[in-house]
Amino acid sequence: MKKRNLDVAVISDLHLGTYGCHAKEIINYLQSISPRLLVLNGDIIDGWQFSKRYFPPSHLQVIKEIMNLLDNGTRVVYITGNHDEMLRRYSGIQLSNFQLADKLVVEINGKMTWIFHGDVFDNTTKGSAKIIAKLGGFGYDWLILCNRFINWWLKKLGRPKMSFSKKIKNSVKKAVSWIADFEQTAAELAIEKGYDYVICGHIHQPQKKLIETKNGAVTYLNSGDWIENLTSLEFANNEWTIYHYDEKEFAGANVIPMNKKIPALSVVTDEIGLFINSLQ
């Protein structure tokens, strides 16, 4: 498959280390693009549910694909989210073309784009409420796992896939209202700061829409997730679009699996790795 050239790609909420993560699909997507800038907008590694008992080779391969992009010249900015909040103590670190941050403002062709994960607006991720949120995260993970099993059978029977969590979210008025409030809050702050675009993740709800208030207007975008929606945001040809993963496009894709067995260690070599001349 020929790689698509992009100015910017934004992905979020991969939740590596959980049963719900679609690692194969993420690998296919990353192998299909060649962005100048890749923004990892939070919840890439799920620190809340991280366990050494479950971090399969395919999840490691996602990290390897990101490193391949780095090696090929793509600038990668990792913005922290609530599930990978343990990295926030290291925000500001920059190594070559990799940067760790809590937010990012990008000027693209004269337009200002403000990017952050979005959990700052979510009170359920703070204080004592975080305990309930973590328990809910475990329940959500098992719901997704059961959903994937049922969808496997539906596919075998030639019937369309379904999403339990989407149905629950859409049927609960409070959830619908909370998403609307989240979007409105982000938009109002962006308008106040004079930004043209505001990009979030966190709520697993891909979106692109113009939000207007008495003080101005801003385009709100959300990159969705790679648990249910399998979406990203892409900037090319001077336009932001929502990308939806389609497995038909990758029917012939060959994901080379990583070897589960750790290779044998050998420290004997004839290769010179570095040349250093001491200063005198």
C-alpha positions, 0 to 999 in steps of 0.5 A: 500500500502506498503511504499517504502524505499528510501535514499533520495526523492526530491520534488519541486514546489507543489504550495500549495494554488493555483488551479493547485496544485494536493494535493491528488496526493501529499498526495498519494505519501508521504504516499507511501514512507519512505525516510531517507531524504526528500528535499522540493526543493522550491515553496512548499507554493505559497506565490505569490498567497497565499489567505486565500480565497483558501487554502483547507483542502487537501492542509493542509493535505499535510503539515500534511503528511510531519509532519508525516514523521518528526514524524517517523524519516525522516529528512526534509530539506525545501529549499526556492524558489522564490514563498516562498521567504518570508521564506528566512529571516529565513534560517538556522533555525533547529528544531529537524530533520527539517531544513530551508535552501537556498541550500544543499550539500549532500555527498552520498556514496562519491558523492557530490550532490548540491541542490537548487531551481534554481530561482537565475538564473532567471532574471524574478523573480527579480526587476521590472520584478517580477511584470510581473512574478507574473501576469504571475503566475496568468495567468498560474494558470487559464490556469492550472485550465481550462486545468484540467476541459478539461482533466476531460471531456477528461477522461470521453470520454475515451481520453488521457489527454493533457497539454496546457502549455506544448504545449505552452512551447515546441512550443515557441523557446525562452522557449526551449532555456531558459530551455537549458540555465538554465540547462547549467548554473547550470551544469557549476557552479557544475563542477566548484565546483567539484560536481557530481550531481546538483539538481534544481526545478523551471522550471517545467521540470523533467530531468536527463542527463549528461552535459559535458564541457571542464572542466568536467562533471556533472549529472544534475537533475530536480525534475519537479513539482506537477502542470503538471508533478507530478514527484519527484527525488528518490535516492535508490540502489545507483542511482538517478531516476525520479519518475512519478506519476501513478494514476493507482498505487493508484486506491485503495488509501484511502485519509482520508479527513480533516474535514473542521470544526474546532474542538471544543476547550476544555482546561480541561484535566487530562493528564500531558503533561510535568514533570519539576524539577526546578534546585536549 
